[in-house]
C-alpha cells in the first residue's frame, strides 16, 4: 500500500467513525461542505475526530459544526491594514 492509499484508508476510517456520532443534520451539513470546499471539509473532519477521540464531544450536532466552521473561517481571514 502506498502513501496515498494509506491516507485515503485513514480518512475513510475517520469518516466511518464520525458518521456514528454525527446527527442527521450534521451529516448533511458536512456533506454540503465537502461538495463546495473539500479542503475545509477534511480540516473539519480531522478536527471533529480529534475532539471525539479526546473525549471532548460524544455527539455532534449541526449547530456545533456551524460554530466550528465559523471559527475555522475566522482563523483563515487575512487582515490587511493600510498605513
VEXKOL-215765 format. One record per residue (C-alpha): residue in one letter; z, x, y. Coordinates in pm, whole numbers, padded with zeros to 5 digits, always signed. Each point is the difference from the previous one (the first is absolute). Layout:
residues N
AZXY/...
END
This chain:
residues 83
X+00000+00000+00000/X-00098+00149+00335/X+00198-00024+00323/X-00184-00304+00134/X+00049-00193-00324/X+00370+00085-00002/X+00032-00115+00360/X-00177-00329-00076/X+00219-00055-00305/X+00315+00053+00208/X-00123-00240+00268/X-00079-00259-00267/X+00352+00036-00145/X+00154-00034+00348/X-00205-00314+00070/X+00102-00155-00332/X+00367+00068+00070/X-00025-00133+00355/X-00171-00317-00119/X+00324-00087-00182/X+00207+00006+00321/X-00248-00136+00256/X+00009-00372+00064/X-00329-00194+00004/X-00052+00021+00377/X+00087+00369+00004/X-00258+00068-00273/X-00263-00188+00200/X+00088+00189+00319/X-00023+00335-00179/X-00334-00097-00155/X-00135-00093+00345/X+00116+00330+00146/X-00158+00183-00295/X-00336-00165+00077/X+00005+00083+00371/X+00186+00332+00009/X+00028+00160-00345/X+00173+00312+00136/X+00269-00207+00171/X+00046-00210-00314/X+00052+00314-00209/X+00252+00133+00251/X+00180-00337-00006/X+00002-00011-00380/X+00147+00348-00025/X+00265-00084+00259/X+00094-00327-00174/X+00016+00180-00333/X+00236+00260+00143/X+00224-00272+00143/X-00003-00185-00331/X+00073+00308-00210/X+00282+00109+00230/X+00164-00342-00036/X-00035-00100+00365/X-00199-00311-00090/X-00042-00196-00321/X-00220-00286+00123/X-00272+00034+00262/X-00105-00286+00226/X-00297-00038+00230/X+00234+00027+00299/X+00122+00339-00120/X-00359+00119-00040/X-00086-00118+00352/X+00301+00184+00140/X-00087+00321-00184/X-00365-00024+00106/X+00100-00034+00365/X+00225+00306-00034/X-00279+00200-00164/X-00237-00101+00280/X+00253+00105+00265/X+00018+00346-00157/X-00378+00034+00012/X-00042-00105+00361/X-00103+00285+00219/X+00141+00000+00347/X-00199+00164+00276/X+00169+00071+00331/X-00199+00065+00310/X+00129+00266+00233/
END
